[in-house]
Amino acid sequence: DTVVPTANASELDVNYLASYLVDASGTAEITAHDPTTQRLFVTNDTSIEALDFSDPQNITSLATVDITVFGSSVQSVAVNNGIVAAAIAATNPLDNGFVVLADTDGNNPTVLEVGSLPDMLTFSPDGTKLLVANEGQPSDDYTIDPEGSVSVIDVSAGLGNITQADVTTLNFNSFDAQQAALIAAGVRVFGPGASVSQDMEPEYIAVSDDSQMAYVTLQENNAYAIIDLSTLEITEIISFGKKDHSLPQNSLDTSDETDFIFNASWPIKGLYMPDAVSYYTVNGTAYIVTANEGDSRDYSGYSEERKLDDADYILDPAVFSDIDILKLETNLGDINFTAASGDENGDGLYEEIHVFGGRSFSIFEATTGNLVYDSGNDFEVITAADPNLGGIFNASNSNNNFKNRSDNKGPEPEGVIVKQIGNEAYAFILLERIGGMMVYNITDPVNPVYLQYVNSRGTVPGDPESGDLGPEGVVYVEAADSPTGKALVILSNEVSATLSIYSLDNVLSVNDNEFASNDTFKVYPNPANGNVFLSKPDFYVVFDMLGRLVISEKETGSLNVSTLSSGTYIIKNSKGISQKLIVK
């Protein structure tokens, strides 16, 4: 039997604060926060929305900036030291794209050419460089495949003094002669007729704390590149490897054809293929943390996706003795596999079955690529056991259909951000399909601890999808930079075009981000179905997840919750500090 990780929600006490609809007919993919002006900048397809964030529960629109004068769509946005940077795809996305720099009022725009399809950008921690991941995706017929690249822009001269001469675009040309060695090392190089330079597709960038190194996910290649920012060289390409789903801790639900959750071990391997990546250090060792989404190449001119019963996808009977059982739609018959790998000896028979993504987050040693931790089956086990979300387990972000995504990457971890709070390190991981955010303490990279799962989508099976859907981007707002005085996490929800704001109610020191321990309290037992005890006598109120007051007690150290229906509730004390309570 699978074991559901025990939550410890009180450690950070992450609570839903508010949602904001950016554009009813648009989207909200990436958000950047400027603490000086308390503004948010949100990508919305062909525009950037500037929002007043001075009151997170009453966000207002300041301006909509049309970017079509520069290109076809805005892919990413970042802000630092008064500079707003936007990554803009060219009108023909196969052409080189652009980065537009401006101040927080949109004045003094500077347009810089970068590589093909700039998909993500980020400032270095020291604020002197802006790094851009140029994905270089092929044309739909796969007759044109631009080179993937990374642009490094020196922004140290300040806005108004930055020119095209400050842009250095790094390509992968020096790796073209190493194609065979890279493939042997597990790097996926497989586009029709593509060189290594063309096949590499930079997706996301994390920069070291000292701004000396950058780590770039190459999602479709199941690899990452290391960049030395002092020499402006790509020094290495490292494979993320494969996840063994035959192990019990890596079980997964693979079929949308059954009416029950079936987390099981199967003779398949997952290609981690992370989207977002974040960086942190522990005792001098550098680590990267990945959200293992998975992504396939599926174009009219070439598609790697296969099903088990496809004529050109033949399993090796010497390896798989139960092929007919595996092909059942209630087992592995509906899940997508890749034809680009798994036939290790080239005989036309597949010795390994490779699926897209890991349905997890992982921690790797940054310099070597050694895997030190993977969350295994946590995400599916936690969401399956959730009293509110279990009924729409593995639903997509466009419907509430039970197990809709079980046969296709499951919860689909999309984003991740790591933050140091006091002496502890925390990872916040977004689930693109079922939605919401997982929170882990990763201070010990070998033994992370699950803390909490929060989600603000509608959860009624069969009902139309509602609430916050499809989280794509995540921003952490330090307590010192927060308009509320508490640390905040902002999720950009692409499908619902909303922002969801969460408050870390135990992180509110504006000076050093230490925990707010004086006013907090503990609840035990939790879950409960009778009396719950509170570590401090105080005035307490209890709300259900719709915000309705259900209990109010003065100067008490216990609460009787036996009359409450099963579900999740929020207990608040007189200082406004809250804890989550599960009634069973």
C-alpha positions in Angstrom: 0.0 0.0 0.0 1.1 3.5 -0.7 1.8 5.8 2.3 0.5 9.3 2.2 3.2 11.8 3.4 2.2 13.5 6.7 1.7 17.2 6.2 3.2 19.8 8.5 1.2 22.9 7.4 2.0 24.9 10.5 5.7 25.3 9.7 5.1 28.0 7.1 1.3 28.2 7.4 0.6 28.9 3.7 -3.0 30.2 3.3 -5.0 31.3 0.3 -5.4 35.0 0.4 -7.0 36.2 -2.8 -7.4 35.7 -6.6 -7.5 38.3 -9.3 -8.8 37.9 -12.9 -6.3 39.5 -15.2 -8.3 39.2 -18.4 -11.6 37.2 -19.0 -10.7 36.6 -22.6 -6.9 36.4 -22.1 -4.3 34.5 -20.1 -1.9 35.0 -17.2 1.3 33.0 -17.7 4.3 34.7 -16.0 4.3 37.4 -13.3 7.0 39.7 -12.0 6.8 41.8 -8.8 8.5 45.1 -8.3 8.8 45.9 -4.6 9.6 49.6 -5.0 6.3 50.4 -6.8 4.3 47.4 -5.5 3.4 46.6 -9.1 2.9 43.3 -10.8 3.7 42.8 -14.5 1.8 39.8 -16.0 2.2 38.3 -19.5 -1.1 38.1 -21.4 -0.3 36.7 -24.9 0.0 40.0 -26.9 0.2 42.4 -23.9 1.7 43.0 -20.5 -0.7 43.9 -17.8 0.6 46.3 -15.2 -1.2 45.9 -11.8 -1.3 47.8 -8.5 -0.4 45.3 -5.9 -0.3 47.6 -2.9 -3.4 45.8 -1.5 -3.2 42.1 -2.6 -6.8 41.6 -1.8 -7.9 44.5 -4.0 -5.5 44.4 -7.0 -6.3 47.0 -9.7 -5.3 47.5 -13.3 -2.9 50.3 -14.1 -2.2 49.7 -17.8 -2.3 47.2 -20.6 0.9 47.4 -22.8 0.5 46.2 -26.3 3.7 44.4 -27.4 2.6 43.7 -31.1 4.7 46.7 -32.2 7.7 44.5 -31.3 6.6 41.0 -32.2 3.9 38.4 -32.0 3.6 37.5 -28.3 5.2 38.1 -25.0 6.8 34.9 -23.6 8.2 36.0 -20.2 8.7 39.1 -18.0 11.1 39.9 -15.2 11.9 43.1 -13.2 15.0 44.2 -11.2 16.3 47.5 -10.0 13.6 49.4 -11.8 14.1 47.6 -15.2 11.2 45.7 -16.6 12.4 43.1 -19.2 10.1 41.3 -21.6 10.9 38.4 -23.9 9.1 38.9 -27.3 8.7 36.3 -30.0 9.2 37.6 -33.6 6.2 37.9 -35.9 7.6 34.8 -37.5 8.6 32.8 -34.4 11.4 31.0 -36.4 13.2 34.3 -36.7 15.3 35.9 -33.9 13.2 37.4 -31.2 13.6 40.4 -29.0 14.0 41.6 -25.4 12.4 44.9 -24.6 13.7 46.9 -21.6 11.8 49.7 -20.0 11.2 51.4 -16.7 8.3 50.4 -14.4 6.1 53.1 -16.1 6.9 51.7 -19.6 9.1 54.6 -20.5 12.5 54.6 -22.3 12.1 51.3 -24.1 15.2 49.6 -25.5 14.8 46.8 -28.1 17.5 44.1 -28.3 17.7 41.2 -30.7 18.3 37.8 -29.2 17.8 34.2 -30.5 14.8 32.4 -31.9 11.8 32.2 -29.7 13.0 33.8 -26.4 10.9 31.8 -24.0 12.2 32.7 -20.5 14.4 35.4 -19.0 15.8 36.1 -15.6 18.2 38.6 -13.9 21.3 37.4 -12.2 21.2 37.9 -8.4 23.7 40.7 -8.5 21.5 42.5 -11.1 24.3 42.9 -13.7 23.1 40.4 -16.2 19.9 39.4 -17.9 19.8 35.8 -19.2 17.4 34.7 -22.0 16.5 31.1 -22.9 16.0 31.1 -26.7 14.1 27.8 -27.4 14.5 27.7 -31.2 11.5 25.4 -31.8 11.2 24.0 -35.4 8.5 24.8 -37.9 5.4 22.6 -37.8 6.5 20.7 -40.9 10.0 20.4 -39.4 11.7 21.7 -42.5 13.2 24.6 -40.6 14.8 24.1 -37.2 16.5 27.2 -35.7 19.4 26.8 -33.3 18.6 26.9 -29.6 20.7 29.5 -27.7 21.1 31.5 -24.5 21.5 35.3 -24.7 23.4 37.1 -21.9 22.8 40.8 -21.7 25.0 43.1 -19.6 22.7 45.5 -17.9 25.2 47.0 -15.5 25.3 50.3 -17.4 21.6 51.0 -16.5 18.5 51.6 -18.5 19.1 54.0 -21.4 22.8 53.0 -21.7 22.2 49.3 -22.8 22.8 48.6 -26.5 23.0 45.6 -28.8 26.7 45.5 -28.1 25.8 44.4 -24.6 24.1 41.2 -25.9 26.1 38.0 -26.2 24.2 35.0 -27.7 25.7 31.6 -26.9 25.0 28.7 -29.2 25.8 25.0 -29.0 28.0 24.8 -32.1 31.0 23.5 -30.1 28.9 20.4 -29.2 28.0 19.5 -32.8 30.9 17.1 -33.2 30.0 15.5 -29.8 26.6 14.2 -30.9 27.3 10.5 -30.6 28.9 11.0 -27.2 26.0 13.1 -25.9 23.5 10.5 -27.1 25.5 7.7 -25.4 25.4 9.8 -22.2 21.6 10.0 -22.3 21.1 13.4 -23.9 18.2 13.2 -26.4 19.3 14.4 -29.9 16.7 13.2 -32.3 15.1 15.9 -34.5 15.0 14.9 -38.1 18.4 15.9 -39.6 19.1 18.2 -36.7 22.6 19.0 -35.5 23.1 19.3 -31.7 22.9 23.1 -32.1 19.5 22.8 -33.7 18.2 20.1 -31.4 18.9 21.8 -28.1 15.9 23.8 -26.9 16.7 26.0 -23.8 13.6 26.2 -21.6 14.4 27.8 -18.3 17.4 29.3 -16.4 18.6 29.3 -12.8 21.6 31.4 -11.8 23.9 30.6 -8.9 23.8 32.9 -5.9 27.2 34.4 -6.7 26.0 35.1 -10.3 28.9 33.1 -11.7 27.2 30.1 -13.1 23.9 29.4 -14.9 22.0 26.2 -15.3 19.7 25.9 -18.3 17.0 23.1 -18.8 16.9 21.6 -22.2 13.5 20.1 -21.8 12.9 18.1 -24.9 16.5 16.9 -24.7 16.1 15.6 -21.1 19.2 17.5 -20.2 20.7 20.7 -18.9 23.5 23.0 -19.9 26.0 24.7 -17.6 27.2 28.2 -18.5 30.2 29.9 -17.0 29.1 33.5 -16.8 32.6 34.8 -16.2 33.8 33.5 -19.6 30.4 33.4 -21.3 30.8 29.8 -22.4 28.5 26.8 -22.4 30.8 24.3 -20.7 28.8 21.1 -20.4 25.5 19.3 -21.3 24.4 16.8 -18.8 21.5 14.3 -19.0 18.9 14.1 -16.3 18.6 10.4 -16.8 15.5 8.2 -16.3 13.1 7.4 -13.5 12.3 3.7 -12.8 8.6 3.3 -12.4 8.9 -0.4 -11.6 10.0 0.7 -8.1 7.1 0.9 -5.5 8.1 4.5 -4.5 7.7 5.5 -8.2 4.2 4.1 -8.8 1.8 6.0 -10.9 -1.8 5.9 -12.2 -1.6 5.3 -16.0 -5.2 4.9 -17.3 -8.2 7.2 -17.7 -10.4 4.2 -18.4 -11.0 3.0 -14.8 -13.3 4.6 -12.3 -10.9 4.1 -9.4 -7.4 5.3 -8.5 -4.7 2.7 -9.2 -1.2 3.8 -8.3 0.9 0.9 -9.4 4.4 0.0 -10.5 5.0 -0.7 -14.2 8.0 -1.7 -16.3 8.4 1.8 -17.8 10.9 4.6 -17.3 10.1 8.3 -17.1 12.2 10.9 -18.8 12.4 13.7 -16.2 12.3 16.5 -18.9 11.9 19.3 -16.4 10.5 22.7 -17.3 11.4 25.1 -14.5 14.6 24.9 -12.4 15.8 26.6 -9.3 19.1 26.8 -7.5 20.3 26.6 -3.9 23.3 25.6 -1.8 23.8 23.4 1.3 27.1 23.5 3.1 28.9 24.7 0.0 27.4 22.2 -2.4 25.3 23.6 -5.3 22.0 21.9 -6.2 19.4 22.4 -8.8 15.7 21.7 -8.1 13.5 20.7 -11.0 9.8 20.4 -11.8 9.6 17.3 -14.0 6.8 18.2 -16.4 7.8 16.3 -19.5 7.3 17.5 -23.1 7.1 15.7 -26.4 7.9 16.8 -30.0 4.6 16.4 -31.8 4.5 18.3 -35.1 2.9 17.6 -38.4 6.3 16.9 -39.9 7.5 14.7 -37.1 6.0 13.2 -34.0 7.7 11.0 -31.4 4.5 10.1 -29.6 3.3 6.5 -29.7 0.9 4.1 -28.1 1.7 0.5 -27.3 -0.4 -0.9 -30.1 1.0 1.3 -32.8 2.4 -0.7 -35.7 5.9 0.8 -35.5 6.2 0.5 -31.7 7.1 -3.1 -31.1 8.2 -4.3 -27.7 11.0 -6.8 -27.4 9.4 -10.1 -26.3 12.7 -11.2 -24.7 12.3 -8.3 -22.3 8.5 -8.1 -21.9 6.7 -11.4 -21.4 3.2 -9.9 -20.8 2.8 -7.5 -23.7 -0.9 -8.2 -24.3 -1.6 -7.4 -20.6 0.4 -4.2 -20.8 -1.6 -3.1 -23.9 -4.9 -3.2 -22.1 -6.4 0.3 -22.0 -6.9 -0.1 -18.2 -3.1 -0.7 -17.9 -0.6 1.0 -20.3 -2.7 0.9 -23.5 -3.6 4.6 -23.5 -0.5 6.3 -22.2 1.9 8.2 -24.5 5.4 6.9 -25.0 8.3 8.1 -27.1 9.6 6.3 -30.2 12.8 8.4 -30.1 14.4 6.2 -27.4 14.1 2.8 -25.8 15.4 0.8 -28.8 18.8 0.7 -27.3 20.4 -1.7 -29.8 18.7 -0.4 -32.9 17.0 -3.7 -33.9 13.5 -2.2 -34.2 12.4 -3.7 -30.9 12.0 -1.6 -27.8 13.8 -2.9 -24.8 12.7 0.0 -22.6 9.4 2.0 -22.6 10.0 5.7 -22.0 7.2 8.1 -20.9 7.3 11.8 -20.7 8.0 13.5 -17.4 8.6 12.3 -13.9 5.3 13.4 -12.2 7.6 14.7 -9.4 10.3 17.2 -8.4 13.9 16.3 -8.1 17.1 17.6 -6.6 20.4 17.1 -8.5 24.0 18.1 -7.7 24.4 21.1 -10.0 27.9 20.4 -11.2 27.6 16.6 -11.8 24.0 15.9 -12.5 23.9 13.2 -9.7 20.3 12.7 -8.5 20.1 13.1 -4.7 16.3 13.1 -4.3 13.1 12.6 -6.2 9.6 13.0 -4.7 8.6 9.7 -6.3 4.8 9.2 -6.3 4.2 11.9 -3.6 2.1 14.2 -5.8 -0.4 11.6 -7.0 -0.6 10.0 -3.6 -1.2 13.4 -1.9 -3.8 14.6 -4.4 -5.6 11.2 -4.3 -5.9 11.4 -0.5 -6.9 15.1 -0.5 -10.5 15.3 0.9 -11.4 18.1 -1.6 -9.4 17.1 -4.6 -9.5 13.3 -4.5 -12.8 13.3 -6.4 -11.2 15.0 -9.4 -7.8 13.1 -9.1 -5.6 13.8 -12.1 -8.2 16.1 -13.7 -6.9 18.5 -16.3 -6.9 22.3 -16.0 -9.8 22.5 -18.5 -12.2 20.1 -16.9 -13.1 18.4 -13.6 -13.0 14.9 -15.2 -11.7 12.2 -12.8 -8.3 10.8 -14.0 -8.4 12.8 -17.2 -4.6 13.1 -17.2 -3.6 9.7 -15.8 -2.6 8.5 -19.2 -0.7 11.7 -20.0 1.9 13.0 -17.5 -0.5 13.1 -14.5 -0.4 16.2 -12.4 2.4 17.7 -14.6 4.7 19.6 -12.3 5.4 22.9 -14.2 7.1 25.5 -12.0 9.4 25.5 -9.0 11.0 28.2 -6.9 13.4 27.7 -3.9 13.6 30.2 -1.1 15.8 30.5 2.0 13.7 31.4 5.0 15.6 31.8 8.2 18.0 28.8 8.3 15.7 26.6 6.3 15.3 26.1 2.5 11.9 25.6 0.9 10.6 24.5 -2.5 7.3 25.6 -3.9 6.2 23.4 -6.8 3.3 24.1 -9.2 1.1 21.3 -10.6 -0.1 22.5 -14.0 -3.0 20.1 -14.5 -4.7 19.4 -11.1 -3.5 22.8 -10.0 -2.2 24.3 -6.9 1.2 24.2 -5.2 3.2 21.6 -3.2 5.5 22.9 -0.4 8.5 21.0 0.9 11.3 21.8 3.3 14.5 20.9 1.4 17.1 22.0 3.9 18.4 18.5 3.8 18.6 17.8 0.1 18.7 14.0 0.6 15.6 14.0 2.9 13.1 16.7 2.0 10.0 16.9 4.1 6.5 17.5 2.7 4.7 20.4 4.4 1.6 21.4 2.6 -0.5 21.3 -0.5 -2.7 24.3 -1.4 -5.2 24.6 -4.3 -7.8 27.2 -5.1 -9.6 25.6 -8.1 -13.2 24.3 -8.1 -13.3 20.7 -6.9 -16.8 19.3 -7.6 -16.6 16.2 -10.0 -18.7 16.7 -13.1 -19.1 20.5 -12.6 -17.5 22.9 -15.1 -14.0 23.8 -14.3 -13.7 26.9 -12.1 -11.4 28.8 -9.8 -7.6 29.1 -10.4 -6.6 26.8 -13.3 -3.3 25.9 -14.9 -0.5 27.5 -12.8 2.4 28.3 -15.0 4.6 30.8 -13.2 5.4 31.5 -9.5 6.8 34.5 -7.7 8.0 34.6 -4.1 7.6 38.0 -2.4 9.9 38.4 0.6 8.2 39.6 3.8 10.4 42.7 3.7 9.1 43.5 0.2 5.4 42.5 0.8 2.6 45.0 1.2 1.1 42.9 3.9 4.3 42.5 6.0 4.1 38.7 5.4 5.8 36.7 2.8 3.6 35.9 -0.2 3.6 33.5 -3.1 1.9 34.5 -6.3 0.8 31.9 -8.9 0.1 32.8 -12.5 -2.8 30.6 -13.8 -2.6 30.4 -17.5 -6.0 28.7 -18.2 -8.2 30.8 -15.9 -6.2 34.0 -16.6 -6.0 34.6 -12.8 -3.4 35.3 -10.2 -3.8 33.4 -6.9 -2.1 34.9 -3.9 -1.0 32.8 -0.9 0.2 34.2 2.4 2.9 32.6 4.5 1.4 33.5 7.8 4.4 32.3 9.8 6.9 34.4 7.8 6.4 38.0 8.6 9.6 39.6 9.9 10.3 42.6 7.7 13.9 42.6 8.7 15.3 39.1 8.3 12.5 36.7 7.3 12.6 34.8 10.6 9.6 32.9 11.6 6.8 34.6 13.4 6.8 32.3 16.5 5.5 34.6 19.2 1.9 34.7 18.0 1.6 31.4 16.3 -0.1 28.4 17.8 -0.3 24.7 17.3 -3.4 22.5 16.7 -3.5 18.8 17.8 -4.7 16.3 17.0 -4.9 17.1 13.3 -6.8 15.6 11.5 -9.5 15.4 14.2 -13.2 14.5 14.6 -13.9 15.6 18.2 -12.0 18.0 20.5 -8.9 19.8 19.2 -6.5 21.4 21.5 -4.7 24.7 21.0 -1.2 25.4 22.4 -2.2 28.8 23.6 -5.5 30.1 25.2 -6.8 32.9 22.9 -9.9 34.1 21.0 -10.3 31.6 18.0 -12.6 31.6 15.0 -13.0 28.8 12.5 -13.9 29.2 8.8 -14.7 26.7 6.2 -13.1 26.8 2.7 -15.9 29.1 1.5 -15.0 31.7 4.1 -18.0 31.1 6.3 -17.6 31.4 10.0 -18.5 28.1 11.7 -17.1 28.4 15.2 -16.2 31.4 17.4 -14.8 30.9 21.0 -13.3 33.4 23.4 -10.3 32.6 25.7 -10.2 28.9 25.1 -7.6 26.3 24.6 -9.8 23.7 22.9 -12.5 23.5 20.3 -15.2 21.0 19.7 -15.4 20.2 16.0 -17.6 17.1 16.2 -20.5 18.9 14.5 -18.5 20.0 11.5 -18.6 18.1 8.2 -15.5 16.3 7.0 -13.2 18.7 5.1 -10.6 21.4 5.5 -11.0 24.4 7.8 -9.0 27.5 8.8 -8.6 28.4 12.5 -7.5 32.0 13.3 -6.4 33.5 16.6 -6.8 37.1 17.8 -3.5 38.1 16.0 -4.8 36.9 12.7 -2.4 33.9 12.6 -4.1 30.9 11.0 -3.7 27.1 11.0 -5.3 24.6 8.7 -7.5 21.9 10.4 -8.7 18.7 8.7 -11.9 17.3 10.1 -12.4 13.6 9.3 
